[in-house]
């Protein structure tokens, strides 16, 4: 729980005489106030860096080469040195914002220098160098703003490699796994966990499509991420890893509902038994691990990882999987009095109902009637589920917080 939620609950306990005012303050002090000012300063540095890039790009042609190199070096060194001085002597957030701008200038310098000397890149090498520079700065300063900027550079670089070169850059993936992976595991912050998990899924998607594999190999990447989330005991990692992998698989499940009923699409898929073998090899340890930890309620999450495209009527089975997951989360949430699971299950159930309605009713209902009935159904479901959720929240006196 965050500081404000704890403070709100502690005040209720104090009014009821459960704890004293002094104990209230001591409890609240256990949850330090989070400083998110770095986000604002990071965006400020981002806009200034983009302003520098656009200014240079629009006036680049008439500047002589020696002048171009001088501008790049002076601005880069100037921002780094001033950022370091401000960081050490005055304000750490402001100093870091200058260092972030220096990192952007460094990245711009890589591309502009290549353009200056007509150097042709056939891989995302500039992004790899830029990413390594960001990692080095993060290692030195250990600040969230540099982590955010550096992992974004790494992820965008992989996307750039996919769209421009139709290639998966192994170097950027290794930077993610070993450099960011090390500090993500070591510091175990929620922000780092979610960013790492998102970048991992994006880079896995590039690996699958750039190398010409069938889309269903994304299930393996998601299952690996989910397995890591189940394996690590640090809450700042297990929840982000599991959440991102489940969201990815829920979206893939929606994709299945609409496309797996298309015979043309199914005929274009080459089914590989090696996929099933790898899927089983990864799945079995996860099931064993959950059994040993007695996490039986979380087993329902594994339904989303079922490779439904291997069986007939796979679109209907995919729809059933979405409902099994949604209703399972709802039932488990109410049984365990787990507010987050109830909210997640409610939202997933509404989405699943909408997907099922569109898939089954679109072809034969009048379009006006389709939207009218769909709106009424969703409104009623939303009203009933929200009322049930509110009743549960009022009745509950506690609950497991994942």
N, C-alpha and C positions, 0 to 999 in steps of 0.2 A: 504493500500500500504506500501511497505517496504521503508527504508530510501534511498536506491540507486535510486529506481524508482521516489520517490518524488524529490530527488536532480536533477535528469535528467530532469524532467518536469519543475522544478522551474528555471533551467538555460534557458530553452526555453522562459519562461515568462519574465525573466530578459532581454534577448536579444531583445524581442519584446517591451520592455518598460512598460510591464504591472506591474511589481514590481521592486523595487530597489534592489541593492546588499545586503543592510542591511536586507531588508524584506526576501530575499532569505535565508540568514543565519538563520534568526529567524524561518522561516518555516521548514527548515531542522532540526533545533535543537529540534523541537517538536517531531521528530521521533528519539529517541535515538538509537545509534548503538548497534546492538545485539552482545553479546559476545557468540560465539558458541565454545569457546575453551574447555568448559566442556565436549563436545562430544568426542573430541580427548583424553582427560584425562580419561573419563569414559571407553573408549575402552582400553586404556593403563592399567587401573586398572583391567579390565576384563581379559586381557591376562595374567597379572601377577597372578591374582587369579586362572585362569585355569592352569597356570604353577605350582603353588603351589599344586593344586589338583592332577595333573598328577604325580608330583614328589613323593608326599606322597603315592599315590596309587601304584606306581611301587616299592616303598621301604618299604611298610607298614608291610609286613609279618615278617621281621626280627627284627623290633623294639619292645621292651618289652612294656607292657601296660602302666606302669607308664611313660615311655618315650613318648608314643603316646599322652597321656593326657597333658603332659608337653609341647610338641611341639604345640599342638592345642591352649592351653591357652596362651603360650608365644607369639605366632605369632598373635593371635587375639588381646590380650591386647596391644602388641607392636604397631600394626598398628593403633588401635583406639587412643592410647595415643599420638603417634607421629603425627597422622593426626590432632588431636585436637590442639596440640601445633603449628603445621605449619599453621593450619587454623586461629588461633587467632593472631599469631605473624608475619607470613611471607606471605604466599600465600594461599588464600581461595581455588582456584581450585586444587592446588597440595595437600593441606590438605584433601580436600574432596575425592580425588582419593585414598589416604591412607585409609580413612574411608570406602570407597567402597570395597577395598581389605579386610579390616577387616570383612565386612559383608559377603564376599565370604568365608573367613576362618571360620566364625561362621556357615554358612550353611554346609560347608564341615565337620565341627566338629560334627554336629548333625548326619549326616549319618555315619561317621567313628566311632563315639561312639556307635551307635546302632550296627554296624558290630562287634565292639570289644566285646560287651557283648551279642552277638547273639540275639539281640532284634528284633523280627519280627513285622513290621508295616503292618497293614491291611487297612490303609487309608493314605492319603497324609498328615499326621500329621507333618512330618519334614518340608514340604513346608509351611504349615500354620504357624508354629513357626518362620520360616525363614522370611516369608512375614511380620508377625507382627513386627519382629525386624527391618526390612527395613522401615516400616511405622513409627515406633518410631524414627528412625534416621532422616527420612524426616521431621517429626513434629518438631524435635529439630533444624535441620539446615535449613529447608525450601529451599532446592536447587534442581534444575531440575535433576541433575545426580542421586540423591537418589530416586526421583520419578520414573525415567525411570527404574532403576535397580529393584526397589521394585515391580513395576507393572509387569515387565517381569517375576520376580520370581513367583508372584501370578498366572499369566497366564500359565506359564510353569508347575507350580504345578497342575493346573486344568487338563492340558493335560496329565501330568504324572498319575494323578488319573484315567483318562479315559482309557489310554492304558495299565496300569499295573493292576489296580483293577477293571476296567469297572464300575467305580462309579463316581458320581458327588459329589464333596466335597462342602457341603453347607457353611462351615466355610470360605473357600477361596472366595466364591461368596459374602458372607456378608462383608468380608474385602474390596472387590472391591466396593460394593455399598455404604457402610457407611464411610469407612476410605478414600479411594481414591475419592469416589463421593463427599464427603464434601469439600476436598481441590481442586478438579477439578472445582467444582461450585464456590467456593470462589475466586480462583485466575483466572479462566477463560482464561487460556493460550491455544493457538492453539495446542501446543505440548501435553499438558495434555488432551485436549479434544479428539484428535485423538487417543491417546494411551488408554484412558478410553473406547472410543467407540469400538475400535478393541478388547480389552480385553472382553468387554461386549458381543460382537458377538461370540467370541471364546468360552466363558463360556456358552453362550446360546446354542451353537452347542453341547457342551459336555452334557448339561442338556437334550437336546432332544434325542440324540442318546444313551447315557449311560442308560437312564431310559426306553428305548425301545419305544419311541414315533415315529410316522411317521414324515418324514423329513419336511412336510409342516408346522409343528409348528414353524419352523425357521422364517416363515413369521410374526408370532406374536411377536417374539423377535425383528425383524427388525422394525416392525411397532411401537412398544413401544419406541425404540431408536429414530425413526423418529419423533414420537410425542413429545418426550422430546426436540428434536432439534427445533421443531416448537414452543414449549411452552416458552423456555427460551429466554430472550432478549439479552443475552450476546453473541456477535459475535464470541468470542473465543470458544463457546460451540455449538451454533445452526448450524454453518456451518460444523464443524467436525462430529457432530451427524448425521446430514442429509446426508452428503456425504458418510460416512461409511455405513449407512443403505441402501442407494441407490445403492452403489457398490455391497453390499451383495445381494440385490434383482436382480440386473442386472445379476450377476453370476448365481443366482438361475433360472432366466429366460432362460439363455443359457442351463442350466441343463434340464429345462422343454422341450425345443425344441427337444433335442436329445432322451429323455427317455419317454416322455409322449405319443409318438406314438407307444410304445412297449406295446402290450396287456398284456404280462407277468408281466411287471412292474406295470401296472395299477391294475391288479388283486391282487397284493401283498399289495396294499394300502387299509387301512381300513378308510373309510370316516366317520368323526365324526361331527355331527351337532353342538356339543359344540364348535368346532373350529370356525364355522361360526358365532355363537353367540358372542364369545369373539372378533372375528375380527370386527364385526359390532359395538360392544360396544366401541372398541378403535378407529375405523375409524370415527364414527360420531362426537366426540368432535374435532378431527383434522380438519374435513371439516368445522364445525361450526367456529372454531378458525380462519381458513384461510379466511372464508367469512367475519367475523367481522373485520379482519385486511385488507380486500380487497386484499388478495394475490391470486387473481384468476389465475394468470399466473403459479404459483407453483402447481396448482391442477394437472397438467399433470404428476407430479412426482408420484402421487398416483396410476397411471396406473400400475406401476411395482408391486404393492402390491395386485393386483387382483388374487384370488386363481383359476387359470385357470383349475386346475386338476379336478374340479367338473363338467365340461361340456364336451360333445363330441368334437372330433377333437382338443383336448387340446394342442397338439404340435403346430398346426397351429395358434391357438389363442395366444399361448405364443410368437410365432414369430411375430404376429401382434402387441402384446403389446410392444415388443422391438422397433418395427418401430414407433409406436404411440409416445412412449417416446422420441425416437431419433429425429424424425421430429418435434415433439412439441417443444423440446428444441431449435432446429435450428430456427424455425419460431418465437418463443418468443424472442430468442436472437437477431435476426435481427430487430424485431419490437421495442424492448426496447434498441437497440444498446448496448447490454450487451456482452462484449467480451468473458467473461468466459463461458457463456451459449452457445455461438456460437462454441467455441472450444470443449466444452463437447458434444454438439449435433453432431458436425462433427465426433468426435471420436466414439461416440455411434452408429451413423448411419453406419459408415464403418464396425464396428464390427457386427452390426445387419445384414448388407448385406452379410458379409462373412459367418455368421452362417446360414442364409437362403440359400445361394448358396450351402454350404456343405450339408445341410439337404435335399434339393430338388434335387440337380443334381448328387450327389455321386452315387446313385444307378443305373442310366441309362447312364451316360456319360463315354466314354473312359477315363481312369485315366489320361493319358497324356493331352488329350483335356480338362479334368476337371481343372487341374492346370493351363493350358495355358489360357483358357478363364477366369478363376477366377482371375488370375493375371492382365489380361487386364482390366476387369471390375473394380477391386479395384483401379488400377492405374488411370483410367479415372475418377472414382468417387472422388478419393483423389485429383486429379489435379483440377477438377471443384470446389470442396468444398473449397480447399485451396485458389484458385484464388478469389472466392467469399468472403472468410474470409479476405483476404488481401485488397480487394477493400473496404470492409466495414471498416476495421481498418484505412485505409487512409482517407476515407470520414468522419468518425466519429470525432466529436470534444469533445466528453465527453460520458458519459454513467454511468449507475448505477453500482456500484461495490457492489456485494452482501456482 
